[in-house]
Amino acid sequence: MSVPTSLFDLTGKVALLTGASKGMGLAMAEGLAEHGAKVVVSSRKLDQCEAACAAINAKCGDGAATPIACNIGYKDQLEALVAETRDRLGPVDILVANAGINPFYGPMSEIPDSAFDKIMNSNVRSNHWLAHMVAPDMVANGGGSMMITSSTGAFNGSLTLGTYSISKLADIALVRNLALEYGPQGVRVNAICPGLIKTDFARALWDNDEAKRNAETQTPLRRLGESDDLKGIAVFLAGPGSAYITGQAIAVCGGTHMWR
């Protein structure tokens, strides 16, 4: 007996991902490509995008992944990213706004205004810009799926990552409003909330004995997350298997935030 896979079939879909040259973004890009999507891998450095695309194309076939560099902090670069995606691959069906920054670690009472503004602009405003840039494609096509990477940090305060956590909670609010605004046109918008994942971005939080001990004793699944743990949720939210899911904040955290 064969099992139909139409619920997760992304053949012919165009997916645009930011922050996708490594870590969770790369894993999600690979997962989407493995299920038939043509993916644009974007991050600030073109050489890293090209290396990521070479790995995906080697696995999924030539043309599965296209590299386009973009700094999400600049509106004109985002506009160019969307325009080049359309020119090279066609209208955008799937958006994964994964790029984010955190240039400050410490109490909010000490954060410089410049760092506060940079976090909010890159982690929230850029997603607002990008979502509305790709929405016309999805509306014209009668539907589409947007995902914004938030964090389980959105569910708690933090003595060291306070502004980052605020930005990620704001991303969830952004998702809810986008879902409300574009739902009547068939566009779904959801937030992905990773827990502690073993990425370079979060290295300071997991690369120590205490974090390893906590993961092995307090996380219900008894391990830290891996980038590949994000593949399935991206594929699910991108395709028809999640056709009636929108406006949600879905934690991928090994059970640490199961009550949120």
Contacts in CASP RR format, 6 or more apart in sequence:
PFRMAT RR
TARGET T0000
AUTHOR 0000-0000-0000
METHOD contacts of the structure
MODEL  1
MSVPTSLFDLTGKVALLTGASKGMGLAMAEGLAEHGAKVVVSSRKLDQCE
AACAAINAKCGDGAATPIACNIGYKDQLEALVAETRDRLGPVDILVANAG
INPFYGPMSEIPDSAFDKIMNSNVRSNHWLAHMVAPDMVANGGGSMMITS
STGAFNGSLTLGTYSISKLADIALVRNLALEYGPQGVRVNAICPGLIKTD
FARALWDNDEAKRNAETQTPLRRLGESDDLKGIAVFLAGPGSAYITGQAI
AVCGGTHMWR
6 240 0 8 1.000
7 239 0 8 1.000
7 240 0 8 1.000
7 241 0 8 1.000
8 35 0 8 1.000
8 235 0 8 1.000
8 236 0 8 1.000
8 239 0 8 1.000
8 241 0 8 1.000
9 35 0 8 1.000
9 36 0 8 1.000
9 239 0 8 1.000
9 240 0 8 1.000
10 32 0 8 1.000
10 35 0 8 1.000
10 36 0 8 1.000
10 37 0 8 1.000
10 94 0 8 1.000
10 235 0 8 1.000
10 238 0 8 1.000
10 239 0 8 1.000
11 35 0 8 1.000
11 36 0 8 1.000
11 37 0 8 1.000
12 36 0 8 1.000
12 37 0 8 1.000
12 38 0 8 1.000
12 93 0 8 1.000
13 32 0 8 1.000
13 36 0 8 1.000
13 37 0 8 1.000
13 38 0 8 1.000
13 93 0 8 1.000
13 94 0 8 1.000
13 238 0 8 1.000
13 239 0 8 1.000
14 37 0 8 1.000
14 38 0 8 1.000
14 40 0 8 1.000
14 85 0 8 1.000
14 89 0 8 1.000
14 90 0 8 1.000
14 91 0 8 1.000
14 92 0 8 1.000
14 93 0 8 1.000
14 94 0 8 1.000
15 29 0 8 1.000
15 32 0 8 1.000
15 37 0 8 1.000
15 38 0 8 1.000
15 39 0 8 1.000
15 40 0 8 1.000
15 92 0 8 1.000
15 93 0 8 1.000
15 94 0 8 1.000
15 95 0 8 1.000
15 96 0 8 1.000
15 238 0 8 1.000
16 39 0 8 1.000
16 40 0 8 1.000
16 42 0 8 1.000
16 81 0 8 1.000
16 82 0 8 1.000
16 85 0 8 1.000
16 92 0 8 1.000
16 94 0 8 1.000
16 95 0 8 1.000
16 96 0 8 1.000
16 134 0 8 1.000
17 25 0 8 1.000
17 28 0 8 1.000
17 29 0 8 1.000
17 32 0 8 1.000
17 39 0 8 1.000
17 40 0 8 1.000
17 41 0 8 1.000
17 42 0 8 1.000
17 95 0 8 1.000
17 96 0 8 1.000
17 98 0 8 1.000
18 42 0 8 1.000
18 43 0 8 1.000
18 70 0 8 1.000
18 72 0 8 1.000
18 81 0 8 1.000
18 96 0 8 1.000
18 97 0 8 1.000
18 98 0 8 1.000
18 99 0 8 1.000
18 130 0 8 1.000
19 25 0 8 1.000
19 42 0 8 1.000
19 43 0 8 1.000
19 72 0 8 1.000
19 98 0 8 1.000
19 99 0 8 1.000
19 100 0 8 1.000
20 26 0 8 1.000
20 28 0 8 1.000
20 29 0 8 1.000
20 39 0 8 1.000
20 40 0 8 1.000
20 41 0 8 1.000
20 42 0 8 1.000
20 43 0 8 1.000
20 49 0 8 1.000
20 52 0 8 1.000
20 96 0 8 1.000
20 98 0 8 1.000
20 99 0 8 1.000
21 41 0 8 1.000
21 42 0 8 1.000
21 43 0 8 1.000
21 45 0 8 1.000
21 48 0 8 1.000
21 49 0 8 1.000
21 51 0 8 1.000
21 52 0 8 1.000
22 43 0 8 1.000
22 48 0 8 1.000
22 52 0 8 1.000
22 199 0 8 1.000
22 200 0 8 1.000
23 197 0 8 1.000
23 199 0 8 1.000
23 200 0 8 1.000
23 201 0 8 1.000
23 227 0 8 1.000
24 98 0 8 1.000
24 149 0 8 1.000
24 194 0 8 1.000
24 197 0 8 1.000
24 199 0 8 1.000
24 227 0 8 1.000
24 230 0 8 1.000
25 96 0 8 1.000
25 98 0 8 1.000
25 149 0 8 1.000
25 227 0 8 1.000
25 230 0 8 1.000
26 41 0 8 1.000
26 52 0 8 1.000
26 227 0 8 1.000
27 227 0 8 1.000
27 228 0 8 1.000
27 229 0 8 1.000
27 230 0 8 1.000
27 231 0 8 1.000
28 96 0 8 1.000
28 98 0 8 1.000
28 230 0 8 1.000
28 231 0 8 1.000
28 234 0 8 1.000
29 39 0 8 1.000
29 41 0 8 1.000
29 52 0 8 1.000
29 56 0 8 1.000
29 65 0 8 1.000
29 96 0 8 1.000
30 55 0 8 1.000
30 56 0 8 1.000
30 59 0 8 1.000
30 60 0 8 1.000
30 231 0 8 1.000
31 231 0 8 1.000
31 232 0 8 1.000
31 234 0 8 1.000
31 235 0 8 1.000
32 39 0 8 1.000
32 94 0 8 1.000
32 96 0 8 1.000
32 234 0 8 1.000
32 235 0 8 1.000
32 238 0 8 1.000
33 39 0 8 1.000
33 56 0 8 1.000
33 59 0 8 1.000
33 60 0 8 1.000
33 64 0 8 1.000
33 65 0 8 1.000
34 59 0 8 1.000
34 60 0 8 1.000
34 231 0 8 1.000
34 235 0 8 1.000
35 235 0 8 1.000
35 238 0 8 1.000
36 60 0 8 1.000
36 64 0 8 1.000
37 93 0 8 1.000
37 94 0 8 1.000
37 238 0 8 1.000
38 63 0 8 1.000
38 64 0 8 1.000
38 65 0 8 1.000
38 66 0 8 1.000
38 89 0 8 1.000
39 56 0 8 1.000
39 64 0 8 1.000
39 65 0 8 1.000
39 66 0 8 1.000
40 65 0 8 1.000
40 66 0 8 1.000
40 67 0 8 1.000
40 68 0 8 1.000
40 81 0 8 1.000
40 85 0 8 1.000
40 88 0 8 1.000
40 89 0 8 1.000
41 49 0 8 1.000
41 52 0 8 1.000
41 53 0 8 1.000
41 56 0 8 1.000
41 65 0 8 1.000
41 66 0 8 1.000
41 67 0 8 1.000
41 68 0 8 1.000
42 49 0 8 1.000
42 67 0 8 1.000
42 68 0 8 1.000
42 69 0 8 1.000
42 70 0 8 1.000
42 81 0 8 1.000
42 99 0 8 1.000
43 49 0 8 1.000
43 69 0 8 1.000
43 70 0 8 1.000
43 99 0 8 1.000
44 69 0 8 1.000
44 70 0 8 1.000
44 71 0 8 1.000
45 69 0 8 1.000
46 67 0 8 1.000
46 69 0 8 1.000
49 67 0 8 1.000
49 68 0 8 1.000
49 69 0 8 1.000
50 67 0 8 1.000
52 65 0 8 1.000
52 67 0 8 1.000
53 65 0 8 1.000
53 66 0 8 1.000
53 67 0 8 1.000
56 64 0 8 1.000
56 65 0 8 1.000
57 63 0 8 1.000
57 64 0 8 1.000
57 65 0 8 1.000
66 85 0 8 1.000
66 88 0 8 1.000
66 89 0 8 1.000
68 81 0 8 1.000
68 84 0 8 1.000
68 85 0 8 1.000
68 88 0 8 1.000
70 77 0 8 1.000
70 78 0 8 1.000
70 80 0 8 1.000
70 81 0 8 1.000
71 77 0 8 1.000
72 78 0 8 1.000
72 99 0 8 1.000
72 100 0 8 1.000
72 122 0 8 1.000
72 126 0 8 1.000
72 130 0 8 1.000
73 121 0 8 1.000
73 122 0 8 1.000
73 125 0 8 1.000
73 126 0 8 1.000
75 129 0 8 1.000
78 126 0 8 1.000
78 129 0 8 1.000
78 130 0 8 1.000
78 133 0 8 1.000
79 133 0 8 1.000
82 92 0 8 1.000
82 130 0 8 1.000
82 133 0 8 1.000
82 134 0 8 1.000
85 92 0 8 1.000
86 92 0 8 1.000
86 137 0 8 1.000
91 137 0 8 1.000
91 138 0 8 1.000
91 140 0 8 1.000
91 141 0 8 1.000
92 134 0 8 1.000
92 137 0 8 1.000
92 138 0 8 1.000
93 137 0 8 1.000
93 138 0 8 1.000
93 141 0 8 1.000
93 143 0 8 1.000
93 144 0 8 1.000
93 145 0 8 1.000
94 144 0 8 1.000
94 145 0 8 1.000
94 146 0 8 1.000
94 147 0 8 1.000
94 238 0 8 1.000
94 239 0 8 1.000
95 130 0 8 1.000
95 131 0 8 1.000
95 134 0 8 1.000
95 145 0 8 1.000
95 146 0 8 1.000
95 147 0 8 1.000
96 147 0 8 1.000
96 149 0 8 1.000
96 234 0 8 1.000
97 126 0 8 1.000
97 127 0 8 1.000
97 130 0 8 1.000
97 131 0 8 1.000
97 146 0 8 1.000
97 147 0 8 1.000
97 148 0 8 1.000
97 149 0 8 1.000
98 147 0 8 1.000
98 149 0 8 1.000
99 122 0 8 1.000
99 126 0 8 1.000
100 122 0 8 1.000
100 123 0 8 1.000
100 149 0 8 1.000
101 118 0 8 1.000
101 119 0 8 1.000
101 122 0 8 1.000
101 123 0 8 1.000
102 119 0 8 1.000
102 161 0 8 1.000
102 164 0 8 1.000
102 201 0 8 1.000
103 115 0 8 1.000
103 118 0 8 1.000
103 119 0 8 1.000
104 111 0 8 1.000
104 112 0 8 1.000
104 115 0 8 1.000
104 116 0 8 1.000
104 119 0 8 1.000
104 163 0 8 1.000
104 164 0 8 1.000
105 160 0 8 1.000
105 161 0 8 1.000
105 204 0 8 1.000
106 159 0 8 1.000
106 160 0 8 1.000
106 161 0 8 1.000
106 162 0 8 1.000
107 159 0 8 1.000
107 160 0 8 1.000
108 162 0 8 1.000
108 163 0 8 1.000
111 163 0 8 1.000
115 163 0 8 1.000
116 163 0 8 1.000
119 163 0 8 1.000
119 164 0 8 1.000
119 167 0 8 1.000
120 163 0 8 1.000
120 166 0 8 1.000
120 167 0 8 1.000
120 170 0 8 1.000
123 164 0 8 1.000
123 167 0 8 1.000
123 168 0 8 1.000
123 170 0 8 1.000
123 171 0 8 1.000
124 167 0 8 1.000
124 170 0 8 1.000
124 171 0 8 1.000
124 174 0 8 1.000
127 148 0 8 1.000
127 171 0 8 1.000
127 174 0 8 1.000
128 174 0 8 1.000
131 146 0 8 1.000
131 148 0 8 1.000
131 174 0 8 1.000
131 178 0 8 1.000
131 189 0 8 1.000
134 146 0 8 1.000
135 146 0 8 1.000
135 178 0 8 1.000
135 182 0 8 1.000
135 187 0 8 1.000
138 144 0 8 1.000
138 145 0 8 1.000
138 146 0 8 1.000
138 182 0 8 1.000
138 185 0 8 1.000
138 186 0 8 1.000
138 187 0 8 1.000
139 182 0 8 1.000
139 185 0 8 1.000
139 186 0 8 1.000
139 187 0 8 1.000
142 185 0 8 1.000
142 186 0 8 1.000
142 187 0 8 1.000
143 185 0 8 1.000
143 186 0 8 1.000
143 187 0 8 1.000
143 188 0 8 1.000
144 186 0 8 1.000
144 187 0 8 1.000
144 188 0 8 1.000
145 187 0 8 1.000
145 188 0 8 1.000
145 189 0 8 1.000
145 190 0 8 1.000
145 237 0 8 1.000
145 238 0 8 1.000
145 239 0 8 1.000
145 242 0 8 1.000
146 175 0 8 1.000
146 178 0 8 1.000
146 187 0 8 1.000
146 188 0 8 1.000
146 189 0 8 1.000
146 190 0 8 1.000
147 189 0 8 1.000
147 190 0 8 1.000
147 191 0 8 1.000
147 192 0 8 1.000
147 234 0 8 1.000
147 237 0 8 1.000
147 238 0 8 1.000
148 171 0 8 1.000
148 174 0 8 1.000
148 175 0 8 1.000
148 189 0 8 1.000
148 190 0 8 1.000
148 191 0 8 1.000
148 192 0 8 1.000
149 171 0 8 1.000
149 191 0 8 1.000
149 192 0 8 1.000
149 194 0 8 1.000
150 168 0 8 1.000
150 169 0 8 1.000
150 171 0 8 1.000
150 172 0 8 1.000
150 175 0 8 1.000
150 191 0 8 1.000
150 192 0 8 1.000
150 193 0 8 1.000
150 249 0 8 1.000
151 164 0 8 1.000
151 165 0 8 1.000
151 168 0 8 1.000
151 193 0 8 1.000
151 194 0 8 1.000
151 195 0 8 1.000
152 193 0 8 1.000
152 194 0 8 1.000
152 195 0 8 1.000
152 251 0 8 1.000
152 253 0 8 1.000
152 256 0 8 1.000
152 257 0 8 1.000
152 260 0 8 1.000
153 161 0 8 1.000
153 164 0 8 1.000
153 165 0 8 1.000
153 168 0 8 1.000
153 169 0 8 1.000
153 193 0 8 1.000
153 195 0 8 1.000
154 165 0 8 1.000
154 168 0 8 1.000
154 169 0 8 1.000
154 171 0 8 1.000
154 172 0 8 1.000
154 193 0 8 1.000
154 249 0 8 1.000
155 169 0 8 1.000
155 193 0 8 1.000
155 251 0 8 1.000
155 257 0 8 1.000
155 260 0 8 1.000
156 165 0 8 1.000
157 165 0 8 1.000
158 164 0 8 1.000
158 165 0 8 1.000
168 193 0 8 1.000
171 191 0 8 1.000
172 191 0 8 1.000
172 193 0 8 1.000
172 249 0 8 1.000
175 189 0 8 1.000
175 190 0 8 1.000
175 191 0 8 1.000
175 247 0 8 1.000
175 248 0 8 1.000
175 249 0 8 1.000
176 247 0 8 1.000
178 187 0 8 1.000
178 189 0 8 1.000
178 247 0 8 1.000
179 188 0 8 1.000
179 189 0 8 1.000
179 190 0 8 1.000
179 246 0 8 1.000
179 247 0 8 1.000
180 247 0 8 1.000
182 189 0 8 1.000
183 189 0 8 1.000
183 246 0 8 1.000
188 237 0 8 1.000
188 242 0 8 1.000
188 243 0 8 1.000
188 245 0 8 1.000
188 246 0 8 1.000
188 247 0 8 1.000
189 246 0 8 1.000
189 247 0 8 1.000
190 237 0 8 1.000
190 242 0 8 1.000
190 245 0 8 1.000
190 246 0 8 1.000
190 247 0 8 1.000
190 248 0 8 1.000
190 249 0 8 1.000
190 250 0 8 1.000
191 247 0 8 1.000
191 248 0 8 1.000
191 249 0 8 1.000
191 250 0 8 1.000
192 230 0 8 1.000
192 233 0 8 1.000
192 234 0 8 1.000
192 237 0 8 1.000
192 250 0 8 1.000
192 252 0 8 1.000
193 249 0 8 1.000
193 250 0 8 1.000
193 251 0 8 1.000
193 252 0 8 1.000
193 253 0 8 1.000
193 257 0 8 1.000
194 225 0 8 1.000
194 230 0 8 1.000
194 251 0 8 1.000
194 252 0 8 1.000
194 253 0 8 1.000
195 225 0 8 1.000
195 251 0 8 1.000
195 252 0 8 1.000
195 253 0 8 1.000
195 254 0 8 1.000
195 256 0 8 1.000
195 257 0 8 1.000
196 202 0 8 1.000
196 205 0 8 1.000
196 206 0 8 1.000
196 211 0 8 1.000
196 215 0 8 1.000
196 224 0 8 1.000
196 225 0 8 1.000
196 253 0 8 1.000
196 256 0 8 1.000
197 206 0 8 1.000
197 224 0 8 1.000
197 225 0 8 1.000
197 226 0 8 1.000
197 227 0 8 1.000
197 229 0 8 1.000
197 230 0 8 1.000
198 206 0 8 1.000
198 224 0 8 1.000
198 225 0 8 1.000
198 226 0 8 1.000
198 227 0 8 1.000
199 227 0 8 1.000
205 211 0 8 1.000
206 212 0 8 1.000
206 215 0 8 1.000
206 224 0 8 1.000
211 224 0 8 1.000
212 224 0 8 1.000
215 222 0 8 1.000
215 223 0 8 1.000
215 224 0 8 1.000
215 225 0 8 1.000
216 222 0 8 1.000
216 223 0 8 1.000
218 256 0 8 1.000
219 253 0 8 1.000
219 254 0 8 1.000
219 255 0 8 1.000
219 256 0 8 1.000
220 254 0 8 1.000
220 255 0 8 1.000
220 256 0 8 1.000
220 258 0 8 1.000
221 254 0 8 1.000
221 255 0 8 1.000
223 254 0 8 1.000
225 254 0 8 1.000
229 252 0 8 1.000
230 252 0 8 1.000
233 250 0 8 1.000
233 252 0 8 1.000
236 242 0 8 1.000
237 245 0 8 1.000
237 250 0 8 1.000
251 257 0 8 1.000
251 258 0 8 1.000
251 260 0 8 1.000
END
